[in-house]
């Protein structure tokens, strides 16, 4: 595990109150269905690690942003049209 991955895993373990890094994936998978708000709250943890210069966390946020934009464009049936995007909320306050 690289230093960046380690920082991110440690931050996620702390946020999820876990002792073993192998439990992180299981906890996220289970909570995604049971408590989606808890999983959404992890975005701020990833952002905090990215703000500290972590490239792994930064790439996760960039991919999440691209996936979110694609999902919205497909849902609104505007995937082939230029669109203007404005952001609100804590996720959009991130510099990543």
FIKOLZA-1660 file (N, C-alpha, C; in steps of 0.1 Angstrom, whole numbers, plus 5000, padded with zeros to 4 digits):
% residues 96
   i   px   py   pz ch aa at
   1 5009 4988 5000  A  X  N
   1 5000 5000 5000  A  X CA
   1 5009 5012 5000  A  X  C
   2 5006 5022 4991  A  X  N
   2 5014 5034 4991  A  X CA
   2 5010 5044 5002  A  X  C
   3 5018 5054 5004  A  X  N
   3 5016 5064 5015  A  X CA
   3 5002 5070 5013  A  X  C
   4 4998 5074 5001  A  X  N
   4 4985 5080 4998  A  X CA
   4 4974 5070 5002  A  X  C
   5 4975 5058 4997  A  X  N
   5 4965 5048 5000  A  X CA
   5 4964 5046 5015  A  X  C
   6 4975 5046 5022  A  X  N
   6 4975 5044 5036  A  X CA
   6 4968 5056 5044  A  X  C
   7 4971 5068 5040  A  X  N
   7 4964 5079 5046  A  X CA
   7 4949 5079 5044  A  X  C
   8 4945 5075 5032  A  X  N
   8 4931 5075 5029  A  X CA
   8 4924 5064 5037  A  X  C
   9 4930 5052 5037  A  X  N
   9 4924 5040 5044  A  X CA
   9 4924 5044 5059  A  X  C
  10 4934 5050 5065  A  X  N
  10 4934 5053 5079  A  X CA
  10 4923 5063 5082  A  X  C
  11 4921 5073 5073  A  X  N
  11 4910 5083 5075  A  X CA
  11 4897 5076 5074  A  X  C
  12 4895 5067 5065  A  X  N
  12 4882 5060 5064  A  X CA
  12 4880 5051 5076  A  X  C
  13 4890 5044 5080  A  X  N
  13 4889 5035 5092  A  X CA
  13 4884 5044 5104  A  X  C
  14 4890 5055 5106  A  X  N
  14 4887 5064 5117  A  X CA
  14 4872 5068 5116  A  X  C
  15 4868 5073 5104  A  X  N
  15 4854 5077 5102  A  X CA
  15 4844 5066 5104  A  X  C
  16 4848 5054 5100  A  X  N
  16 4839 5043 5102  A  X CA
  16 4840 5035 5115  A  X  C
  17 4849 5040 5123  A  X  N
  17 4852 5033 5136  A  X CA
  17 4856 5019 5134  A  X  C
  18 4866 5016 5125  A  X  N
  18 4870 5003 5123  A  X CA
  18 4885 5001 5127  A  X  C
  19 4888 4989 5131  A  X  N
  19 4902 4986 5136  A  X CA
  19 4911 4980 5125  A  X  C
  20 4905 4973 5115  A  X  N
  20 4912 4966 5105  A  X CA
  20 4909 4972 5091  A  X  C
  21 4919 4975 5083  A  X  N
  21 4916 4981 5070  A  X CA
  21 4909 4972 5061  A  X  C
  22 4909 4959 5063  A  X  N
  22 4902 4949 5055  A  X CA
  22 4887 4951 5056  A  X  C
  23 4883 4957 5068  A  X  N
  23 4868 4958 5070  A  X CA
  23 4863 4970 5063  A  X  C
  24 4871 4979 5058  A  X  N
  24 4866 4991 5051  A  X CA
  24 4857 4988 5039  A  X  C
  25 4861 4980 5030  A  X  N
  25 4853 4977 5019  A  X CA
  25 4840 4970 5023  A  X  C
  26 4840 4961 5032  A  X  N
  26 4828 4954 5036  A  X CA
  26 4818 4964 5043  A  X  C
  27 4824 4973 5051  A  X  N
  27 4815 4983 5058  A  X CA
  27 4809 4992 5047  A  X  C
  28 4817 4997 5037  A  X  N
  28 4811 5006 5027  A  X CA
  28 4800 4999 5019  A  X  C
  29 4803 4986 5015  A  X  N
  29 4793 4979 5007  A  X CA
  29 4780 4977 5015  A  X  C
  30 4781 4973 5028  A  X  N
  30 4769 4971 5036  A  X CA
  30 4762 4984 5038  A  X  C
  31 4769 4994 5042  A  X  N
  31 4762 5007 5045  A  X CA
  31 4757 5014 5033  A  X  C
  32 4762 5011 5021  A  X  N
  32 4757 5017 5009  A  X CA
  32 4742 5014 5007  A  X  C
  33 4737 5003 5012  A  X  N
  33 4723 4999 5011  A  X CA
  33 4716 5003 5023  A  X  C
  34 4722 5001 5035  A  X  N
  34 4716 5003 5048  A  X CA
  34 4715 5018 5052  A  X  C
  35 4726 5025 5049  A  X  N
  35 4727 5039 5054  A  X CA
  35 4735 5047 5043  A  X  C
  36 4728 5050 5032  A  X  N
  36 4735 5058 5021  A  X CA
  36 4740 5072 5026  A  X  C
  37 4734 5078 5035  A  X  N
  37 4738 5091 5040  A  X CA
  37 4752 5090 5047  A  X  C
  38 4754 5079 5054  A  X  N
  38 4767 5077 5060  A  X CA
  38 4778 5075 5050  A  X  C
  39 4775 5068 5039  A  X  N
  39 4785 5067 5028  A  X CA
  39 4787 5080 5021  A  X  C
  40 4777 5088 5019  A  X  N
  40 4778 5101 5013  A  X CA
  40 4787 5110 5021  A  X  C
  41 4786 5108 5034  A  X  N
  41 4794 5116 5044  A  X CA
  41 4809 5114 5043  A  X  C
  42 4812 5102 5037  A  X  N
  42 4826 5099 5035  A  X CA
  42 4833 5108 5025  A  X  C
  43 4825 5115 5016  A  X  N
  43 4831 5124 5006  A  X CA
  43 4839 5134 5013  A  X  C
  44 4834 5139 5024  A  X  N
  44 4842 5150 5031  A  X CA
  44 4855 5144 5037  A  X  C
  45 4855 5132 5041  A  X  N
  45 4868 5125 5046  A  X CA
  45 4877 5124 5034  A  X  C
  46 4873 5120 5022  A  X  N
  46 4881 5118 5011  A  X CA
  46 4886 5132 5007  A  X  C
  47 4878 5142 5007  A  X  N
  47 4882 5156 5003  A  X CA
  47 4892 5161 5013  A  X  C
  48 4891 5159 5026  A  X  N
  48 4901 5163 5035  A  X CA
  48 4915 5157 5033  A  X  C
  49 4915 5144 5029  A  X  N
  49 4927 5138 5026  A  X CA
  49 4933 5143 5013  A  X  C
  50 4924 5146 5003  A  X  N
  50 4929 5152 4991  A  X CA
  50 4935 5166 4993  A  X  C
  51 4929 5173 5002  A  X  N
  51 4933 5187 5005  A  X CA
  51 4947 5186 5011  A  X  C
  52 4951 5175 5017  A  X  N
  52 4964 5173 5023  A  X CA
  52 4974 5169 5012  A  X  C
  53 4970 5169 5000  A  X  N
  53 4979 5166 4989  A  X CA
  53 4979 5151 4984  A  X  C
  54 4969 5143 4989  A  X  N
  54 4969 5129 4985  A  X CA
  54 4963 5127 4971  A  X  C
  55 4971 5122 4962  A  X  N
  55 4967 5120 4949  A  X CA
  55 4956 5109 4947  A  X  C
  56 4957 5099 4955  A  X  N
  56 4947 5088 4954  A  X CA
  56 4933 5094 4957  A  X  C
  57 4932 5102 4968  A  X  N
  57 4919 5108 4972  A  X CA
  57 4915 5118 4961  A  X  C
  58 4924 5125 4956  A  X  N
  58 4921 5135 4945  A  X CA
  58 4915 5128 4933  A  X  C
  59 4921 5117 4929  A  X  N
  59 4916 5110 4917  A  X CA
  59 4902 5104 4920  A  X  C
  60 4900 5099 4932  A  X  N
  60 4886 5094 4936  A  X CA
  60 4876 5105 4934  A  X  C
  61 4879 5117 4939  A  X  N
  61 4870 5128 4938  A  X CA
  61 4868 5133 4923  A  X  C
  62 4878 5133 4915  A  X  N
  62 4877 5136 4901  A  X CA
  62 4868 5126 4894  A  X  C
  63 4870 5113 4897  A  X  N
  63 4862 5103 4890  A  X CA
  63 4847 5104 4895  A  X  C
  64 4845 5106 4907  A  X  N
  64 4832 5108 4913  A  X CA
  64 4825 5119 4906  A  X  C
  65 4832 5130 4904  A  X  N
  65 4826 5142 4898  A  X CA
  65 4822 5139 4884  A  X  C
  66 4831 5132 4876  A  X  N
  66 4828 5129 4862  A  X CA
  66 4816 5119 4861  A  X  C
  67 4816 5109 4870  A  X  N
  67 4804 5100 4870  A  X CA
  67 4791 5107 4874  A  X  C
  68 4792 5116 4883  A  X  N
  68 4780 5124 4887  A  X CA
  68 4775 5132 4875  A  X  C
  69 4784 5139 4868  A  X  N
  69 4780 5147 4857  A  X CA
  69 4774 5138 4846  A  X  C
  70 4780 5127 4843  A  X  N
  70 4775 5118 4833  A  X CA
  70 4761 5113 4836  A  X  C
  71 4759 5109 4849  A  X  N
  71 4746 5104 4853  A  X CA
  71 4735 5114 4852  A  X  C
  72 4738 5127 4855  A  X  N
  72 4728 5138 4854  A  X CA
  72 4725 5140 4839  A  X  C
  73 4736 5141 4831  A  X  N
  73 4734 5143 4817  A  X CA
  73 4725 5133 4810  A  X  C
  74 4728 5120 4814  A  X  N
  74 4720 5109 4808  A  X CA
  74 4705 5110 4813  A  X  C
  75 4704 5112 4826  A  X  N
  75 4690 5113 4832  A  X CA
  75 4682 5124 4825  A  X  C
  76 4688 5135 4823  A  X  N
  76 4681 5147 4817  A  X CA
  76 4681 5146 4802  A  X  C
  77 4686 5136 4796  A  X  N
  77 4687 5134 4782  A  X CA
  77 4694 5145 4775  A  X  C
  78 4705 5150 4781  A  X  N
  78 4712 5161 4775  A  X CA
  78 4727 5157 4773  A  X  C
  79 4729 5144 4772  A  X  N
  79 4743 5139 4772  A  X CA
  79 4751 5144 4759  A  X  C
  80 4744 5147 4749  A  X  N
  80 4750 5152 4736  A  X CA
  80 4749 5167 4735  A  X  C
  81 4745 5174 4745  A  X  N
  81 4743 5189 4744  A  X CA
  81 4753 5196 4754  A  X  C
  82 4758 5208 4750  A  X  N
  82 4766 5215 4760  A  X CA
  82 4757 5220 4772  A  X  C
  83 4762 5219 4784  A  X  N
  83 4755 5223 4795  A  X CA
  83 4763 5232 4804  A  X  C
  84 4757 5240 4812  A  X  N
  84 4763 5249 4822  A  X CA
  84 4760 5242 4836  A  X  C
  85 4770 5241 4844  A  X  N
  85 4769 5234 4857  A  X CA
  85 4772 5244 4868  A  X  C
  86 4763 5244 4878  A  X  N
  86 4766 5252 4890  A  X CA
  86 4765 5243 4902  A  X  C
  87 4773 5245 4911  A  X  N
  87 4774 5236 4923  A  X CA
  87 4770 5242 4936  A  X  C
  88 4763 5234 4944  A  X  N
  88 4759 5238 4958  A  X CA
  88 4763 5227 4967  A  X  C
  89 4764 5230 4980  A  X  N
  89 4766 5219 4990  A  X CA
  89 4781 5217 4992  A  X  C
  90 4784 5210 5002  A  X  N
  90 4798 5208 5007  A  X CA
  90 4806 5201 4996  A  X  C
  91 4801 5191 4989  A  X  N
  91 4809 5184 4979  A  X CA
  91 4814 5194 4968  A  X  C
  92 4806 5204 4965  A  X  N
  92 4810 5213 4954  A  X CA
  92 4819 5224 4960  A  X  C
  93 4821 5225 4973  A  X  N
  93 4831 5235 4979  A  X CA
  93 4845 5230 4977  A  X  C
  94 4847 5217 4975  A  X  N
  94 4860 5211 4974  A  X CA
  94 4868 5217 4962  A  X  C
  95 4881 5219 4963  A  X  N
  95 4889 5223 4952  A  X CA
  95 4892 5212 4943  A  X  C
  96 4888 5200 4946  A  X  N
  96 4890 5188 4938  A  X CA
  96 4878 5185 4930  A  X  C
% end
